[in-house]
Amino acid sequence: MPEKKIFKACKNCRALVPLETATCPICNSTSFSEDWSGMVIIISQDSEVAKVFGASTPWRYAITVK
C-alpha cells in the first residue's frame, strides 16, 4: 500500500510544509510538489549539514524534489 504523505515540498527551497499550505514560509514561493523523498531536519543554520545542504533557516527539508 502506498505511503500517504502529509507534507509537500517547495520546488524552490525544498522546505516541507503541510499539504494545505499555500505559500512557503521559508522563501514565499507558491510552487510545490508532492513528489519528494528523504527528509533532513536542520536545527541550527550554523551546522555543517545546513551548510552542505544550503539551508539558512532551521526547518524540515526534502532531500529530493521532482
Phi and psi in radians as a Rosetta constraint file:
Dihedral C 1 N 2 CA 2 C 2 CIRCULARHARMONIC -1.116 0.35
Dihedral N 2 CA 2 C 2 N 3 CIRCULARHARMONIC 2.564 0.35
Dihedral C 2 N 3 CA 3 C 3 CIRCULARHARMONIC -1.342 0.35
Dihedral N 3 CA 3 C 3 N 4 CIRCULARHARMONIC 2.306 0.35
Dihedral C 3 N 4 CA 4 C 4 CIRCULARHARMONIC -1.528 0.35
Dihedral N 4 CA 4 C 4 N 5 CIRCULARHARMONIC 2.141 0.35
Dihedral C 4 N 5 CA 5 C 5 CIRCULARHARMONIC -1.509 0.35
Dihedral N 5 CA 5 C 5 N 6 CIRCULARHARMONIC 2.482 0.35
Dihedral C 5 N 6 CA 6 C 6 CIRCULARHARMONIC -1.834 0.35
Dihedral N 6 CA 6 C 6 N 7 CIRCULARHARMONIC -0.063 0.35
Dihedral C 6 N 7 CA 7 C 7 CIRCULARHARMONIC -2.163 0.35
Dihedral N 7 CA 7 C 7 N 8 CIRCULARHARMONIC 2.713 0.35
Dihedral C 7 N 8 CA 8 C 8 CIRCULARHARMONIC -2.117 0.35
Dihedral N 8 CA 8 C 8 N 9 CIRCULARHARMONIC 2.773 0.35
Dihedral C 8 N 9 CA 9 C 9 CIRCULARHARMONIC -1.930 0.35
Dihedral N 9 CA 9 C 9 N 10 CIRCULARHARMONIC 2.410 0.35
Dihedral C 9 N 10 CA 10 C 10 CIRCULARHARMONIC -1.206 0.35
Dihedral N 10 CA 10 C 10 N 11 CIRCULARHARMONIC 2.274 0.35
Dihedral C 10 N 11 CA 11 C 11 CIRCULARHARMONIC -1.273 0.35
Dihedral N 11 CA 11 C 11 N 12 CIRCULARHARMONIC -0.310 0.35
Dihedral C 11 N 12 CA 12 C 12 CIRCULARHARMONIC -1.518 0.35
Dihedral N 12 CA 12 C 12 N 13 CIRCULARHARMONIC -0.913 0.35
Dihedral C 12 N 13 CA 13 C 13 CIRCULARHARMONIC -2.020 0.35
Dihedral N 13 CA 13 C 13 N 14 CIRCULARHARMONIC -0.048 0.35
Dihedral C 13 N 14 CA 14 C 14 CIRCULARHARMONIC 1.250 0.35
Dihedral N 14 CA 14 C 14 N 15 CIRCULARHARMONIC 0.208 0.35
Dihedral C 14 N 15 CA 15 C 15 CIRCULARHARMONIC -1.115 0.35
Dihedral N 15 CA 15 C 15 N 16 CIRCULARHARMONIC 2.433 0.35
Dihedral C 15 N 16 CA 16 C 16 CIRCULARHARMONIC -1.666 0.35
Dihedral N 16 CA 16 C 16 N 17 CIRCULARHARMONIC 2.212 0.35
Dihedral C 16 N 17 CA 17 C 17 CIRCULARHARMONIC -2.299 0.35
Dihedral N 17 CA 17 C 17 N 18 CIRCULARHARMONIC 2.770 0.35
Dihedral C 17 N 18 CA 18 C 18 CIRCULARHARMONIC -1.018 0.35
Dihedral N 18 CA 18 C 18 N 19 CIRCULARHARMONIC 2.649 0.35
Dihedral C 18 N 19 CA 19 C 19 CIRCULARHARMONIC -0.985 0.35
Dihedral N 19 CA 19 C 19 N 20 CIRCULARHARMONIC -0.552 0.35
Dihedral C 19 N 20 CA 20 C 20 CIRCULARHARMONIC -1.426 0.35
Dihedral N 20 CA 20 C 20 N 21 CIRCULARHARMONIC -0.050 0.35
Dihedral C 20 N 21 CA 21 C 21 CIRCULARHARMONIC -1.215 0.35
Dihedral N 21 CA 21 C 21 N 22 CIRCULARHARMONIC 2.327 0.35
Dihedral C 21 N 22 CA 22 C 22 CIRCULARHARMONIC -1.677 0.35
Dihedral N 22 CA 22 C 22 N 23 CIRCULARHARMONIC -0.566 0.35
Dihedral C 22 N 23 CA 23 C 23 CIRCULARHARMONIC -2.279 0.35
Dihedral N 23 CA 23 C 23 N 24 CIRCULARHARMONIC 2.357 0.35
Dihedral C 23 N 24 CA 24 C 24 CIRCULARHARMONIC -1.123 0.35
Dihedral N 24 CA 24 C 24 N 25 CIRCULARHARMONIC 2.229 0.35
Dihedral C 24 N 25 CA 25 C 25 CIRCULARHARMONIC -1.285 0.35
Dihedral N 25 CA 25 C 25 N 26 CIRCULARHARMONIC -0.227 0.35
Dihedral C 25 N 26 CA 26 C 26 CIRCULARHARMONIC -1.600 0.35
Dihedral N 26 CA 26 C 26 N 27 CIRCULARHARMONIC -0.828 0.35
Dihedral C 26 N 27 CA 27 C 27 CIRCULARHARMONIC -2.141 0.35
Dihedral N 27 CA 27 C 27 N 28 CIRCULARHARMONIC 0.007 0.35
Dihedral C 27 N 28 CA 28 C 28 CIRCULARHARMONIC 1.179 0.35
Dihedral N 28 CA 28 C 28 N 29 CIRCULARHARMONIC 0.278 0.35
Dihedral C 28 N 29 CA 29 C 29 CIRCULARHARMONIC -1.282 0.35
Dihedral N 29 CA 29 C 29 N 30 CIRCULARHARMONIC 2.760 0.35
Dihedral C 29 N 30 CA 30 C 30 CIRCULARHARMONIC -2.052 0.35
Dihedral N 30 CA 30 C 30 N 31 CIRCULARHARMONIC 0.226 0.35
Dihedral C 30 N 31 CA 31 C 31 CIRCULARHARMONIC -1.787 0.35
Dihedral N 31 CA 31 C 31 N 32 CIRCULARHARMONIC 2.027 0.35
Dihedral C 31 N 32 CA 32 C 32 CIRCULARHARMONIC -2.236 0.35
Dihedral N 32 CA 32 C 32 N 33 CIRCULARHARMONIC 2.816 0.35
Dihedral C 32 N 33 CA 33 C 33 CIRCULARHARMONIC -2.389 0.35
Dihedral N 33 CA 33 C 33 N 34 CIRCULARHARMONIC 2.443 0.35
Dihedral C 33 N 34 CA 34 C 34 CIRCULARHARMONIC -1.625 0.35
Dihedral N 34 CA 34 C 34 N 35 CIRCULARHARMONIC -0.005 0.35
Dihedral C 34 N 35 CA 35 C 35 CIRCULARHARMONIC -1.736 0.35
Dihedral N 35 CA 35 C 35 N 36 CIRCULARHARMONIC 1.493 0.35
Dihedral C 35 N 36 CA 36 C 36 CIRCULARHARMONIC -2.429 0.35
Dihedral N 36 CA 36 C 36 N 37 CIRCULARHARMONIC 2.860 0.35
Dihedral C 36 N 37 CA 37 C 37 CIRCULARHARMONIC -2.581 0.35
Dihedral N 37 CA 37 C 37 N 38 CIRCULARHARMONIC 2.664 0.35
Dihedral C 37 N 38 CA 38 C 38 CIRCULARHARMONIC 1.252 0.35
Dihedral N 38 CA 38 C 38 N 39 CIRCULARHARMONIC 2.585 0.35
Dihedral C 38 N 39 CA 39 C 39 CIRCULARHARMONIC -2.440 0.35
Dihedral N 39 CA 39 C 39 N 40 CIRCULARHARMONIC 2.417 0.35
Dihedral C 39 N 40 CA 40 C 40 CIRCULARHARMONIC -2.213 0.35
Dihedral N 40 CA 40 C 40 N 41 CIRCULARHARMONIC 2.393 0.35
Dihedral C 40 N 41 CA 41 C 41 CIRCULARHARMONIC -1.924 0.35
Dihedral N 41 CA 41 C 41 N 42 CIRCULARHARMONIC 2.067 0.35
Dihedral C 41 N 42 CA 42 C 42 CIRCULARHARMONIC -1.652 0.35
Dihedral N 42 CA 42 C 42 N 43 CIRCULARHARMONIC 2.092 0.35
Dihedral C 42 N 43 CA 43 C 43 CIRCULARHARMONIC -1.675 0.35
Dihedral N 43 CA 43 C 43 N 44 CIRCULARHARMONIC -0.611 0.35
Dihedral C 43 N 44 CA 44 C 44 CIRCULARHARMONIC -2.298 0.35
Dihedral N 44 CA 44 C 44 N 45 CIRCULARHARMONIC 2.228 0.35
Dihedral C 44 N 45 CA 45 C 45 CIRCULARHARMONIC -1.189 0.35
Dihedral N 45 CA 45 C 45 N 46 CIRCULARHARMONIC -0.196 0.35
Dihedral C 45 N 46 CA 46 C 46 CIRCULARHARMONIC -1.591 0.35
Dihedral N 46 CA 46 C 46 N 47 CIRCULARHARMONIC -0.052 0.35
Dihedral C 46 N 47 CA 47 C 47 CIRCULARHARMONIC -1.270 0.35
Dihedral N 47 CA 47 C 47 N 48 CIRCULARHARMONIC 2.754 0.35
Dihedral C 47 N 48 CA 48 C 48 CIRCULARHARMONIC -1.093 0.35
Dihedral N 48 CA 48 C 48 N 49 CIRCULARHARMONIC -0.686 0.35
Dihedral C 48 N 49 CA 49 C 49 CIRCULARHARMONIC -1.072 0.35
Dihedral N 49 CA 49 C 49 N 50 CIRCULARHARMONIC -0.769 0.35
Dihedral C 49 N 50 CA 50 C 50 CIRCULARHARMONIC -1.086 0.35
Dihedral N 50 CA 50 C 50 N 51 CIRCULARHARMONIC -0.704 0.35
Dihedral C 50 N 51 CA 51 C 51 CIRCULARHARMONIC -1.146 0.35
Dihedral N 51 CA 51 C 51 N 52 CIRCULARHARMONIC -0.788 0.35
Dihedral C 51 N 52 CA 52 C 52 CIRCULARHARMONIC -1.138 0.35
Dihedral N 52 CA 52 C 52 N 53 CIRCULARHARMONIC -0.690 0.35
Dihedral C 52 N 53 CA 53 C 53 CIRCULARHARMONIC -1.335 0.35
Dihedral N 53 CA 53 C 53 N 54 CIRCULARHARMONIC -0.367 0.35
Dihedral C 53 N 54 CA 54 C 54 CIRCULARHARMONIC 1.437 0.35
Dihedral N 54 CA 54 C 54 N 55 CIRCULARHARMONIC 0.440 0.35
Dihedral C 54 N 55 CA 55 C 55 CIRCULARHARMONIC -1.680 0.35
Dihedral N 55 CA 55 C 55 N 56 CIRCULARHARMONIC 2.180 0.35
Dihedral C 55 N 56 CA 56 C 56 CIRCULARHARMONIC -1.795 0.35
Dihedral N 56 CA 56 C 56 N 57 CIRCULARHARMONIC -0.075 0.35
Dihedral C 56 N 57 CA 57 C 57 CIRCULARHARMONIC -2.260 0.35
Dihedral N 57 CA 57 C 57 N 58 CIRCULARHARMONIC 2.290 0.35
Dihedral C 57 N 58 CA 58 C 58 CIRCULARHARMONIC -1.051 0.35
Dihedral N 58 CA 58 C 58 N 59 CIRCULARHARMONIC 2.224 0.35
Dihedral C 58 N 59 CA 59 C 59 CIRCULARHARMONIC -3.056 0.35
Dihedral N 59 CA 59 C 59 N 60 CIRCULARHARMONIC -3.119 0.35
Dihedral C 59 N 60 CA 60 C 60 CIRCULARHARMONIC -1.807 0.35
Dihedral N 60 CA 60 C 60 N 61 CIRCULARHARMONIC 2.356 0.35
Dihedral C 60 N 61 CA 61 C 61 CIRCULARHARMONIC -2.274 0.35
Dihedral N 61 CA 61 C 61 N 62 CIRCULARHARMONIC 2.583 0.35
Dihedral C 61 N 62 CA 62 C 62 CIRCULARHARMONIC -1.401 0.35
Dihedral N 62 CA 62 C 62 N 63 CIRCULARHARMONIC 2.514 0.35
Dihedral C 62 N 63 CA 63 C 63 CIRCULARHARMONIC -1.384 0.35
Dihedral N 63 CA 63 C 63 N 64 CIRCULARHARMONIC -0.719 0.35
Dihedral C 63 N 64 CA 64 C 64 CIRCULARHARMONIC -2.247 0.35
Dihedral N 64 CA 64 C 64 N 65 CIRCULARHARMONIC 2.297 0.35
Dihedral C 64 N 65 CA 65 C 65 CIRCULARHARMONIC -2.195 0.35
Dihedral N 65 CA 65 C 65 N 66 CIRCULARHARMONIC 2.261 0.35
